[in-house]
Amino acid sequence: MLLDLIDYVDSYAISEDHGWLKPDPRLTQVALQDLAARPERTWMVGDDPKSDGQAARAAGMAWIRVGDGDGPGDLNISNVAELRAVMRARRAETA
């Protein structure tokens, strides 16, 4: 499923690849530097309010929460499959 999304993703950072656990701010800094992006224009996608939500908020990034129902994310989706539509819509907005 994630490979279907790879064409829509400019960069990603996986905590295990760097040896830091979220919400360690170094992980979001790596992703932002790799993108040369501003945090306010970048999304953190994840399901855990502590590790994902706190990391996103600490970095000034929007958090797309993957999980059941409404939640504390800036945007809440039920599953990763919904992310493709969100990404397409965002690309269309900025094109």
C-alpha atoms as a printed R data frame, in Angstrom:
   type eleno elety resid chain resno       x      y      z
1  ATOM     1    CA   MET     A     1   0.000  0.000  0.000
2  ATOM     2    CA   LEU     A     2   2.702  2.498  0.901
3  ATOM     3    CA   LEU     A     3   4.470  1.910 -2.402
4  ATOM     4    CA   ASP     A     4   1.326  3.129 -4.157
5  ATOM     5    CA   LEU     A     5   1.870  6.457 -2.419
6  ATOM     6    CA   ILE     A     6   5.568  6.864 -3.098
7  ATOM     7    CA   ASP     A     7   4.967  9.019 -6.204
8  ATOM     8    CA   TYR     A     8   3.215 11.557 -3.982
9  ATOM     9    CA   VAL     A     9   5.868 11.695 -1.264
10 ATOM    10    CA   ASP     A    10   8.840 14.019 -1.577
11 ATOM    11    CA   SER     A    11  10.679 12.716  1.477
12 ATOM    12    CA   TYR     A    12  10.240 10.650  4.590
13 ATOM    13    CA   ALA     A    13  12.233  9.804  7.688
14 ATOM    14    CA   ILE     A    14  11.857  6.557  9.607
15 ATOM    15    CA   SER     A    15  12.953  6.701 13.226
16 ATOM    16    CA   GLU     A    16  14.598  3.279 13.199
17 ATOM    17    CA   ASP     A    17  16.801  4.331 10.265
18 ATOM    18    CA   HIS     A    18  18.281  7.197 12.284
19 ATOM    19    CA   GLY     A    19  18.373  5.694 15.756
20 ATOM    20    CA   TRP     A    20  16.105  8.320 17.295
21 ATOM    21    CA   LEU     A    21  12.637  7.680 18.604
22 ATOM    22    CA   LYS     A    22   9.781 10.097 18.065
23 ATOM    23    CA   PRO     A    23   9.054 12.652 19.366
24 ATOM    24    CA   ASP     A    24  12.809 13.412 19.267
25 ATOM    25    CA   PRO     A    25  12.953 16.670 17.269
26 ATOM    26    CA   ARG     A    26  16.062 15.552 15.371
27 ATOM    27    CA   LEU     A    27  13.929 13.214 13.276
28 ATOM    28    CA   THR     A    28  11.641 15.969 12.023
29 ATOM    29    CA   GLN     A    29  14.679 18.193 11.463
30 ATOM    30    CA   VAL     A    30  16.204 15.525  9.195
31 ATOM    31    CA   ALA     A    31  13.036 15.344  7.116
32 ATOM    32    CA   LEU     A    32  12.708 19.121  6.888
33 ATOM    33    CA   GLN     A    33  16.353 19.544  5.901
34 ATOM    34    CA   ASP     A    34  16.051 16.798  3.286
35 ATOM    35    CA   LEU     A    35  13.097 18.642  1.781
36 ATOM    36    CA   ALA     A    36  14.511 22.114  2.314
37 ATOM    37    CA   ALA     A    37  10.974 22.702  3.567
38 ATOM    38    CA   ARG     A    38   9.323 24.972  6.046
39 ATOM    39    CA   PRO     A    39   7.536 23.069  8.801
40 ATOM    40    CA   GLU     A    40   4.265 24.940  8.281
41 ATOM    41    CA   ARG     A    41   4.111 23.499  4.747
42 ATOM    42    CA   THR     A    42   4.938 19.935  5.797
43 ATOM    43    CA   TRP     A    43   2.841 17.041  7.115
44 ATOM    44    CA   MET     A    44   3.609 14.402  9.703
45 ATOM    45    CA   VAL     A    45   1.517 11.291  9.068
46 ATOM    46    CA   GLY     A    46   1.011  8.829 11.892
47 ATOM    47    CA   ASP     A    47  -1.337  7.188 14.321
48 ATOM    48    CA   ASP     A    48   0.126  7.875 17.736
49 ATOM    49    CA   PRO     A    49  -0.773 11.115 19.535
50 ATOM    50    CA   LYS     A    50   2.385 11.023 21.641
51 ATOM    51    CA   SER     A    51   5.077 10.073 19.184
52 ATOM    52    CA   ASP     A    52   3.547 11.476 15.993
53 ATOM    53    CA   GLY     A    53   1.310 14.254 17.255
54 ATOM    54    CA   GLN     A    54   3.824 15.687 19.710
55 ATOM    55    CA   ALA     A    55   6.630 15.490 17.167
56 ATOM    56    CA   ALA     A    56   4.565 17.307 14.544
57 ATOM    57    CA   ARG     A    57   3.396 20.011 16.912
58 ATOM    58    CA   ALA     A    58   6.882 20.546 18.365
59 ATOM    59    CA   ALA     A    59   8.246 21.038 14.845
60 ATOM    60    CA   GLY     A    60   5.395 23.310 13.739
61 ATOM    61    CA   MET     A    61   4.131 20.737 11.235
62 ATOM    62    CA   ALA     A    62   0.550 19.673 10.565
63 ATOM    63    CA   TRP     A    63  -0.306 16.197 11.822
64 ATOM    64    CA   ILE     A    64  -2.425 13.878  9.713
65 ATOM    65    CA   ARG     A    65  -3.707 11.312 12.179
66 ATOM    66    CA   VAL     A    66  -4.424  7.841 10.842
67 ATOM    67    CA   GLY     A    67  -6.944  6.035 13.009
68 ATOM    68    CA   ASP     A    68 -10.547  5.294 13.723
69 ATOM    69    CA   GLY     A    69 -12.951  8.196 13.878
70 ATOM    70    CA   ASP     A    70 -12.224 11.737 14.901
71 ATOM    71    CA   GLY     A    71  -9.111 12.470 16.810
72 ATOM    72    CA   PRO     A    72  -6.710 15.187 17.852
73 ATOM    73    CA   GLY     A    73  -4.999 15.479 14.459
74 ATOM    74    CA   ASP     A    74  -5.076 18.545 12.227
75 ATOM    75    CA   LEU     A    75  -6.665 16.177  9.732
76 ATOM    76    CA   ASN     A    76  -8.001 12.740 10.631
77 ATOM    77    CA   ILE     A    77  -8.234  9.850  8.194
78 ATOM    78    CA   SER     A    78  -9.366  6.304  8.879
79 ATOM    79    CA   ASN     A    79  -6.594  4.499  7.021
80 ATOM    80    CA   VAL     A    80  -3.543  5.077  4.880
81 ATOM    81    CA   ALA     A    81  -5.550  4.398  1.719
82 ATOM    82    CA   GLU     A    82  -7.297  7.752  2.273
83 ATOM    83    CA   LEU     A    83  -3.963  9.528  2.213
84 ATOM    84    CA   ARG     A    84  -3.722  9.229 -1.560
85 ATOM    85    CA   ALA     A    85  -6.833 11.385 -2.047
86 ATOM    86    CA   VAL     A    86  -5.562 13.949  0.466
87 ATOM    87    CA   MET     A    87  -2.218 14.126 -1.338
88 ATOM    88    CA   ARG     A    88  -3.822 14.439 -4.779
89 ATOM    89    CA   ALA     A    89  -6.061 17.248 -3.546
90 ATOM    90    CA   ARG     A    90  -3.098 19.082 -2.041
91 ATOM    91    CA   ARG     A    91  -1.065 18.726 -5.233
92 ATOM    92    CA   ALA     A    92  -3.996 20.085 -7.262
93 ATOM    93    CA   GLU     A    93  -4.272 23.073 -4.905
94 ATOM    94    CA   THR     A    94  -0.614 23.961 -5.289
95 ATOM    95    CA   ALA     A    95  -0.246 23.254 -9.013
